[in-house]
Each structure stands twice: as structure tokens, then as C-alpha cells.
Amino acid sequence: MTEQNPRPQIHLGVFFTGVGPQLIWTDPDAPSHTEFETFAETARILERGLFDAFFLGEGLRVRENRGKVFDLDIAGRPDAITQLSALAAVTERIGLVATQNTTYNYPADLARRLAGLDLLSDGRAGWNIVTTDNAWTGENFRHGGWLEHERRYERAAEFVEASKELWSSWAPDTVAPDGRAANWARPGAIRPVHRDGDLVRLRATATLPGSRQGRPVLFQAGDSDGGRELAARHADVVFSANTEYGKAVAYAADLRDRLARHGRTPDSLRILPGASVVLGDTAADAEEKARWVRREQVNGPRAIAYLEQYWGTDLSAYDPDGPLPEIEPGAEELDPSRGTISIELRSGKAALIRKWRELAEERSLSIRELVLEVSPGHPSFVGTPAAIADEWTRYVSTRAVDGFNLLPHLLPASLTDIVDKLVPELQERGVHRTAYQGTTLREHLDLPPLG
């Protein structure tokens, strides 16, 4: 049985990935993905649509395909905290969320930089907590392979605990209210932090006070068991890949059970699955546009690169509109750590390729047609603005989700469509705000005040 929300309100963010097949950079109207104005225009559009937050993805190494730079991707993402600090000056309300890694950062340094963003934006900052265990990324830090796969969330938990302690180490009345005080900082009001954990050790004193919202809002991508546990312990907002209604309900129930085990209430956490949207004036128009989006995202070279991940060899001589390679794949199993295209399987490659061959033969599929069929990335919601607004109202009314973190396929067009066409439908149904009620990201998300 689903829980009913008597006053449903949808919370919306946009995830600007910067790399990957989601954004169609080849479109003639696509803007630069490295110039500041692209980010500024995107944030202004979202603010006009009364969105909660703008998220920047972060990469510590460019993606590769078979050991070489994957030159079909956009590269050159600016540092997220730097970029969002600049955006704080040209926006007023939109939340600004930086993706930052707990594996290859240091808690005192990252906590300070995030606190700086929170102060500069007057309480609009968020931290999207991510981990990595692969030595490929670690090579950039002369620290490759130092952390075992199963321990990455253990370090993340210690890292977040240390950061939260640093952010709370300034008492609320630390800073003198005016120049009549004897000291700028009240003696004894700044508490040094000492952590001596297994994976995080530090002796530090925070250099900044809390912002208007206290500290940055914490976001966590929590689909794995370790990710769900970290989210249940520490996150204010959690991402997931569960956009299908039944899966979303099951995920929400599991996460709220975990919250209870950690002594937290359901209202202390917002669930915002990542979702892509394709709008059309009619259902048929939307479906046609969705097919175009997928074919642009999975062009011929990308389809070949996708199969190369599985075959483990150069397939560039094959026609993407021709049949699957007749050669057998290499014996080595999949390496999902290289960051090119999302690969979920770590074993069972031979059986999977046999299944693909059977599917391609049965339906006479070319390489590209097969990849379009089996690869991730299909739009989550396709339809008219009214139809999607009805569907989203059902999701938030039953608390299957609290909103969505949207992945645009074309900037700025896909976001302008959502703001101009879908948002008014949501407002008409009473599930989306008609004006910002607060100034901080925590207030936008209607999260309880920090204790």
C-alpha cells in the first residue's frame, strides 16, 4: 500500500552531466559546453521555472575507450565548486549543487571549499557525494587502487561525518554582532575537530562559520546497498535510477525502512530519481521526438564503441548499420571502471553476447539497432505536458518520489520546453510552487531545520 501525501509538492533539479551521450552536442543549435554563459543561461531558465537546484557533474579523469581518450564525449568540465561560485553571482534563488568525490579529496579541504560556496551563495549550496574505487582514476593522484571496492562507502561515511563535524564546530553566536565586542570571535566558540577513524584521520579547525542554512545540503546517489545505507545515515536528498512507478514505490519503502533504523523520519530525506523527459504536442509527436533523441545519442560511432567494450577489440572497420561482428569477443571479462559507457555487468559476457546474437538474428537488427535496444538511456517520460503532469502528480501524491532530477538531452531547448509547457501544467494541478517561499536550498526542499 502506498502512502498518501495530503499536500504534494514536486521538487525539481537538473543534472548537467557535462560528458556522456545524454547531451546532444552535435545539434546545430547546441551551445558550447565549456563556456560560462551556457551554464548561466541554464541556471536562469531553471530559476524562471522555480526549480529547486542546478547540479553539476564532476569528473576526475576524461573517459576512455580501450585505453584511449573517448573523443565522442564532450570534455573540459570546469571544476564544479568554481563554476557554481560564479553562478551564485548571477542567480538569486536556485540551489547550486557540486558533485565532489570522497575517495580522492581530503575532508578538511573539501569541507572548507563547500562551506565557501555555501556562504558565497547565501545558503544555496549542496554537495552531491560520490565515490570511486578504480585505480584508473586514482592514477591522477598517484594513489591508484588504494581503496578496495567494498570499502569506498566506509571512507565516504567517515568523510561525511568529519565534514559535518567541521561545519558544526562554530557555535551559532561565534561572530561578534558589532564592533563593540572585545573579540571578533567569541573565545572558545570555535571547536577543533579530531578524527581518528580507520580511513579518515585529521586534526583541523574550520575556518568558516555556517551559512544561512547551516551547512550545504547533502545529496547521495543511493542505488547499491552501500549507497542506500550511506544515504539513510547522512543524506538530505537521494538520487536513484528508479523512475518506473512500481520500482520507485519499492525503493522508497526500502529507504524509509533504513531511515527508521537510523532514527530518522521520512520527512528528513527527499527522493529525486534521475529522469529524462521528451515532450510533444501529441503523444505521437512525443514518441517521434523520443526516437530522434535516442538515435542522436546513439549514433554510429557510439554504437561501435559500445560493442568494443564487450568484444575487447577494435571494431572500427565494421559498419554500424550492418550485422554484428562475426568474430568472437576476447576472453577477458568486462571492465566497467573506465568510464566510457555505463556497463552494469562484471561477468557473464559470453552469455550476454550469445543472447544479443539471437536477438539480432531474430529481429534482423544492425549493430546500431541492437545497441539502441539494449543500451541504457531510454527517455524516462515521453508524452504531452498534460499527460506527464498527471503521471508526476500521481508519483508525488503517493510519495513514490518527492520529485525528479532531470537530465536534459538538448540545451537550452529541452529545458525551455519543460519550464514553458510542463511547469504550468504542474502548477495547475497544485503540485509545483508558483513562487519561491524561501531563500535557501534547504527551504526550497522543505527539509526540517538542522538540529
C-alpha positions in Angstrom: 0.0 0.0 0.0 1.4 3.4 -1.0 1.5 6.4 1.4 -0.7 9.3 0.5 0.7 12.8 0.7 -2.1 15.3 1.6 -0.2 18.3 0.3 2.1 17.0 -2.5 4.7 19.3 -3.9 7.2 18.3 -6.5 10.9 19.1 -6.1 12.8 19.5 -9.4 16.5 19.7 -10.2 18.6 19.5 -13.4 21.8 17.5 -13.6 24.2 19.0 -16.1 26.5 16.0 -16.7 28.9 17.7 -19.0 30.0 14.4 -20.6 28.4 11.3 -21.9 25.8 10.5 -24.5 22.9 12.3 -22.8 23.6 15.8 -24.2 23.4 16.1 -28.0 26.4 18.3 -28.7 26.2 17.7 -32.4 22.9 19.6 -32.9 23.4 22.9 -34.8 21.7 24.8 -32.0 23.7 23.3 -29.2 25.7 25.8 -27.2 29.3 25.4 -26.0 29.6 23.0 -23.1 32.6 24.8 -21.6 31.7 28.5 -21.8 30.3 30.1 -18.7 27.3 31.7 -20.5 25.9 28.2 -21.2 25.8 27.4 -17.5 24.5 30.8 -16.6 21.7 30.6 -19.2 20.7 27.2 -18.0 20.6 28.3 -14.3 18.5 31.3 -15.2 16.0 29.1 -17.1 15.7 26.9 -14.1 15.2 29.8 -11.8 12.4 31.1 -14.0 10.8 27.7 -13.7 11.1 27.8 -9.9 13.3 24.7 -9.8 15.0 23.7 -6.5 18.5 23.1 -7.7 21.1 23.0 -10.5 23.6 20.2 -10.3 27.0 20.0 -11.9 28.6 16.7 -12.6 32.3 16.2 -11.9 34.9 14.0 -13.5 38.4 13.5 -12.2 39.6 12.0 -15.4 38.4 12.1 -19.0 36.7 9.0 -20.2 38.4 6.3 -22.2 37.6 3.6 -24.7 40.0 0.7 -24.8 42.8 2.8 -23.2 42.4 5.8 -25.4 40.6 9.1 -24.8 36.9 8.7 -25.8 36.7 11.5 -28.2 33.0 11.2 -28.9 32.4 12.7 -25.5 32.5 16.4 -24.5 35.4 17.0 -22.3 36.7 20.0 -20.3 34.2 20.3 -17.5 35.2 23.2 -15.2 35.6 22.5 -11.5 32.1 22.3 -10.1 32.7 24.5 -7.0 34.5 27.2 -9.1 31.7 27.2 -11.6 28.9 27.3 -9.1 30.6 30.1 -7.1 30.5 32.2 -10.3 26.8 31.2 -10.9 26.0 32.4 -7.4 26.7 35.9 -8.5 24.3 35.8 -11.5 21.4 33.9 -9.8 19.2 34.7 -6.8 17.3 31.6 -5.6 18.3 28.4 -7.4 20.2 25.8 -5.4 23.8 25.1 -6.5 25.0 21.5 -6.1 28.6 20.4 -6.7 29.4 16.8 -7.3 32.6 16.0 -5.3 34.4 12.7 -4.6 35.2 11.4 -1.2 37.8 8.9 -2.4 40.3 11.4 -3.8 39.7 14.5 -1.7 40.6 15.5 1.9 37.8 16.2 4.3 39.1 19.5 5.8 39.9 20.9 2.4 36.7 19.9 0.7 34.5 20.9 3.7 36.1 24.3 3.6 35.6 24.8 -0.2 31.9 23.7 0.1 31.4 26.0 3.1 32.8 28.8 1.0 30.3 28.1 -1.8 27.5 28.0 0.8 28.5 31.4 2.2 29.0 33.0 -1.2 25.6 31.8 -2.3 23.9 32.8 1.0 22.8 29.3 1.8 22.1 27.8 -1.6 24.9 25.1 -1.8 24.6 21.4 -1.9 27.1 18.5 -2.1 26.5 15.5 -4.3 28.6 12.9 -2.6 30.2 10.4 -4.9 32.8 7.6 -4.6 35.1 5.7 -6.8 37.3 2.7 -6.3 39.0 2.3 -9.6 42.8 2.6 -10.0 42.3 4.3 -13.4 41.0 7.5 -11.7 43.4 7.1 -8.8 46.4 7.3 -11.2 45.8 11.1 -11.5 46.5 11.3 -7.8 49.5 8.9 -7.6 47.1 6.9 -5.4 45.7 4.3 -7.8 44.0 1.3 -6.4 44.5 2.2 -2.7 40.9 1.6 -1.7 39.1 -1.8 -2.1 35.8 -1.7 -3.9 33.7 -2.7 -0.9 35.3 0.0 1.4 34.6 3.1 -0.7 31.4 3.7 1.2 33.1 3.2 4.5 35.5 6.0 3.7 32.6 8.1 2.4 30.8 7.7 5.7 33.8 8.7 7.7 34.5 11.6 5.3 30.9 12.9 5.6 30.9 12.6 9.4 34.2 14.6 9.6 32.8 17.3 7.2 29.6 17.6 9.3 31.6 17.9 12.4 33.7 20.7 10.9 30.6 22.5 9.7 29.1 22.4 13.1 32.3 23.4 15.0 31.5 27.1 15.0 28.9 27.9 17.6 25.9 30.0 16.2 26.9 33.1 18.2 30.6 32.9 17.4 31.0 36.1 15.4 30.6 39.4 17.2 27.4 41.2 16.3 29.1 44.6 16.1 32.3 46.4 16.7 31.7 47.0 20.4 32.7 43.4 21.2 36.2 42.7 22.6 36.8 39.9 20.1 35.7 39.2 16.6 35.2 35.6 17.5 33.9 34.7 21.0 36.7 32.9 22.9 36.2 29.1 22.9 33.3 29.2 20.4 35.4 27.6 17.6 36.0 23.9 18.4 38.9 22.0 16.9 37.9 18.7 15.3 39.9 15.5 15.9 39.0 12.3 13.9 41.0 9.1 14.2 39.0 6.7 12.0 40.2 3.7 10.0 40.1 5.6 6.7 39.8 9.3 7.8 42.2 10.9 10.3 42.5 14.6 10.9 43.2 17.4 13.3 41.6 20.5 11.9 39.9 23.7 12.8 37.2 25.0 10.5 38.0 28.4 9.0 34.4 29.5 8.1 31.1 29.9 10.0 27.9 28.3 8.9 25.7 29.8 6.3 22.1 30.9 6.5 21.1 27.2 6.1 23.7 26.0 8.5 25.7 23.7 6.1 25.5 22.5 2.5 22.6 20.2 1.7 23.9 16.6 1.3 22.9 14.6 -1.9 23.8 10.9 -2.4 23.3 8.6 -5.4 22.0 5.6 -3.5 21.0 2.6 -5.6 23.5 0.0 -4.3 23.2 -1.4 -0.8 26.2 0.6 0.4 24.8 3.7 -1.3 21.4 3.3 0.3 22.9 2.9 3.8 25.1 6.0 3.3 22.0 7.9 2.2 19.9 6.7 5.1 22.6 7.8 7.6 23.6 11.1 6.2 21.8 12.4 3.0 19.2 15.1 2.8 18.4 14.1 -0.8 18.9 10.8 -2.6 19.1 10.0 -6.3 18.1 6.7 -7.8 17.5 5.2 -11.2 14.0 4.0 -10.2 11.6 6.0 -12.4 9.2 3.2 -13.2 6.3 3.6 -10.7 6.4 0.1 -9.1 10.2 0.2 -8.7 10.0 3.7 -7.3 7.5 2.6 -4.6 9.6 -0.3 -3.6 12.8 1.8 -3.5 11.1 4.5 -1.3 9.8 1.8 1.1 13.2 0.3 1.5 14.9 3.6 2.0 12.4 4.8 4.6 12.8 1.5 6.5 16.6 2.2 6.6 15.9 5.8 7.8 13.9 4.4 10.7 16.7 2.1 11.7 19.0 5.2 11.8 16.5 7.1 13.9 15.4 9.4 11.1 11.9 10.4 9.9 10.7 10.0 6.3 10.5 13.8 6.0 14.2 14.2 6.7 15.0 12.9 3.2 13.9 13.7 -0.3 13.9 11.1 -3.1 14.6 12.5 -6.5 15.3 9.9 -9.2 17.2 10.9 -12.2 14.9 11.2 -15.2 14.8 12.3 -18.8 11.8 14.0 -20.4 10.7 14.3 -24.0 7.6 16.5 -24.6 5.4 16.7 -27.7 2.2 18.4 -28.7 0.6 15.0 -29.1 1.5 11.5 -27.8 2.6 10.5 -31.4 4.7 13.7 -31.7 6.5 13.0 -28.4 7.2 9.4 -29.4 8.7 10.5 -32.7 10.8 13.1 -30.9 12.0 10.4 -28.4 13.1 8.2 -31.3 15.1 11.1 -32.7 16.7 11.8 -29.3 17.8 8.2 -28.9 19.2 7.9 -32.4 21.2 11.1 -31.9 22.5 9.9 -28.6 23.5 6.5 -30.1 25.0 7.4 -33.4 27.1 5.0 -35.5 30.5 5.6 -33.8 28.9 5.4 -30.4 27.3 2.1 -31.2 30.6 0.7 -32.4 32.3 2.0 -29.2 29.6 0.3 -27.1 30.3 -3.1 -28.7 34.0 -2.6 -28.4 33.6 -2.6 -24.6 32.2 -6.1 -24.8 34.3 -7.5 -27.7 37.5 -6.1 -26.3 38.9 -5.3 -29.7 38.9 -2.6 -32.4 35.6 -2.8 -34.4 36.0 0.4 -36.3 36.1 -1.4 -39.6 32.5 -2.6 -39.1 29.5 -0.8 -40.5 27.2 0.3 -37.6 24.3 -0.2 -40.0 25.5 -3.7 -40.8 25.3 -7.0 -38.9 27.0 -7.8 -35.7 30.8 -8.7 -35.9 31.3 -12.3 -36.9 34.4 -12.6 -34.8 34.1 -13.8 -31.3 34.9 -11.5 -28.4 38.0 -11.7 -26.3 38.0 -13.9 -23.3 38.6 -11.2 -20.7 35.6 -10.1 -18.7 34.1 -6.6 -18.7 36.0 -3.7 -17.1 33.3 -1.2 -16.0 35.8 1.2 -14.4 37.0 3.0 -17.5 34.1 5.5 -17.6 33.1 5.4 -21.2 29.6 3.9 -21.3 27.6 2.5 -18.4 28.2 -1.2 -18.1 26.5 -3.0 -15.3 27.8 -6.5 -15.7 31.2 -7.6 -14.3 30.9 -11.2 -15.5 28.9 -13.3 -17.9 30.0 -11.5 -21.0 29.9 -14.6 -23.3 26.3 -15.5 -22.4 25.2 -11.9 -22.9 26.7 -11.7 -26.4 25.1 -15.0 -27.3 21.8 -13.5 -26.2 22.4 -10.4 -28.3 23.3 -12.5 -31.4 20.0 -14.4 -31.0 18.0 -11.1 -30.7 19.8 -9.5 -33.7 19.1 -12.6 -35.8 15.5 -12.9 -34.7 14.7 -9.3 -35.5 17.3 -8.6 -38.2 18.9 -5.9 -36.2 22.0 -4.0 -37.2 24.8 -3.1 -34.8 23.3 0.3 -34.1 19.7 -1.0 -33.9 20.9 -3.6 -31.3 22.7 -1.0 -29.2 19.6 1.2 -29.3 17.7 -1.7 -28.0 20.0 -3.0 -25.3 21.9 0.1 -24.0 20.7 2.3 -21.1 19.4 5.8 -21.7 15.9 5.4 -23.0 13.8 8.5 -22.0 12.0 8.1 -18.7 8.9 10.1 -19.5 7.6 10.6 -23.0 4.3 12.4 -23.8 2.3 15.6 -23.7 2.9 18.1 -20.9 -0.6 17.3 -19.5 0.0 13.6 -19.5 3.3 13.8 -17.8 2.0 16.3 -15.3 -0.8 13.8 -14.4 1.8 11.0 -14.1 4.1 13.1 -11.9 1.2 14.2 -9.7 0.4 10.5 -9.0 4.1 9.9 -8.1 4.3 12.7 -5.6 0.8 12.2 -4.3 1.6 8.7 -3.2 5.1 9.5 -2.1 6.7 7.1 -4.6 9.1 10.1 -5.1 9.5 13.6 -3.9 10.4 14.9 -7.4 12.9 14.3 -10.2 16.5 15.3 -11.1 16.2 15.9 -14.8 18.9 15.0 -17.4 18.4 17.3 -20.4 19.1 16.0 -23.9 19.5 19.4 -25.7 20.4 22.8 -24.2 18.6 25.0 -23.8 15.6 23.7 -25.9 14.6 20.7 -23.8 14.7 22.7 -20.5 12.8 25.7 -22.0 10.1 23.2 -23.1 9.8 21.9 -19.6 9.7 25.3 -18.0 7.3 26.8 -20.5 5.0 23.8 -21.1 5.3 21.2 -18.3 5.7 23.5 -15.3 2.4 25.4 -15.9 0.6 22.0 -16.0 2.1 21.0 -12.7 1.2 24.4 -11.2 -2.4 24.0 -12.4 -2.5 20.7 -10.5 -1.2 22.4 -7.4 2.0 20.3 -7.1 4.6 22.9 -8.1 5.2 26.2 -6.5 4.1 29.5 -8.1 6.8 31.4 -6.3 9.9 30.7 -4.1 8.8 30.7 -0.4 12.4 30.8 1.0 15.9 31.7 0.0 18.0 28.7 0.9 18.2 25.3 -0.8 17.1 23.6 2.5 14.0 25.8 2.4 13.3 25.0 -1.3 13.4 21.3 -0.5 11.2 21.8 2.6 13.7 19.9 4.8 13.5 20.2 8.5 15.9 22.7 10.2 19.2 21.3 11.4 19.2 20.3 15.0 
